[in-house]
Amino acid sequence: MKITAIETIPVQVPIHPERAIRSGRGSHIVSPFLLVKVHTDEGITGLGEVSCTPGWSGEDQVTAAHFIRNFLAPLMIGENPLHIEALTQRIQKRIAHNAFTKAALEMALWDILGKTAGLPVYRLLGGPVREFVPTKFSITGVEPEKAAEIGAWAVEQGFRKMKVKVGTSPDVDVARVMAVRAAVGPDIKLGVDANGGWSPRVAVQTIRRLMEADIYFAEQPVQALDMAWMADVRSQVAVPVIADESLYTLQDAMALVRAGAADVLSVYIGKGGGIGPARKVAAVAEAAGLTCTVGSNLELGVASAAMIHLAMATPGIGAEEYPCDILGPFFYADMLLADPLPIVGGQARPHEKPGLGVELDEEKVEHYRVK
């Protein structure tokens, strides 16, 4: 089998405005994506997806398409798509950074392998380590009353664990979390995510105040500039610290472990450059006695499917304790899939079809295509 062409399609699907993410990192109110199709000479096509949010990934639809067309496709066309590890290494070395672009190509190769083998990707990764992937809801950093309404709605959807976006103003952060706690009741497990929005001093002070709301983790309390800052915060608070923005590469994972900066690593298929790199990060955490969750950049259907396969088959991802952020259907008007993913409140499951198990609804893709 040989790769014959790589096609890219820019799309933008509206986010439900009342749930659009606002946090210490800024606002995520629009989500441009680049869909990727890796075509082969045997008629099998692999699907991938690039999250193109410049404030988060530093990538957009233009840069992603440019790098694929001019730098990465020439490396791949004519090659065997089943040689995933070898192609991943070549992709990683061809350009610096742009991990989400690389990840789209890598997940498409896994999709081709699964379709060739007639097996879902999670079975190719070693088979299931759980019946389904536990998920949590993410409550945007809006005014306390509105956040409380969203929290109550999330409980109605079936979520039993969630996190609240903080990292803006400490007093408002505390009021928001307290309002959500009052709305959801004492039995819902609640964490907070500052997206790097606090200074170390403010982080320690605010997390201590939030203990009254019975939070059970604090995600990325400080900026990713210096892991020593996060280690300092971790040493002074009584809840586990999750590293997100501090973690992109395998080397970042090693540095976090050495610094004692986190209890939990938030792995992404996008941030690391693919399913394989994400599993390597999870292995580092597992070896260090830590655990992982799967973080999100509010993916659409193709990447959400890849995230489910990753979490289904990776023991280093402790989704039962720290549920994953696989939430696209709760945020978007459409996921662009012919068959919806089996995602409900608190649970995500893969399709049992070969590969990633998803196909695009071409009419919807055309409707949301960026002309």
Secondary structure, 3 states (H helix, E strand, C coil): CCEEEEEEEEEECCECHHHCEEECCEEECCCEEEEEEEEECCCCEEEEEEECCHHHHCCCHHHHHHHHHHHHHHHHCCCCCCCHHHHHHHHHHHCCCCHHHHHHHHHHHHHHHHHHHCCEHHHHCCCCCCCCEEECEEECCCCHHHHHHHHHHHHHHCCCEEEEECCCCHHHHHHHHHHHHHHHCCCCEEEEECCCCECHHHHHHHHHHHHHHCEEEEECCECCCCHHHHHHHHHHCCCCEEECCCCCCHHHHHHHHHHCCCCEEEECHHHHCCHHHHHHHHHHHHHCCCEEEECCCCCCHHHHHHHHHHHHHCCCECCCCCCECCCHHHCECCCCECCCCCEECCEECCCCCCECCCCECHHHHHHHECC
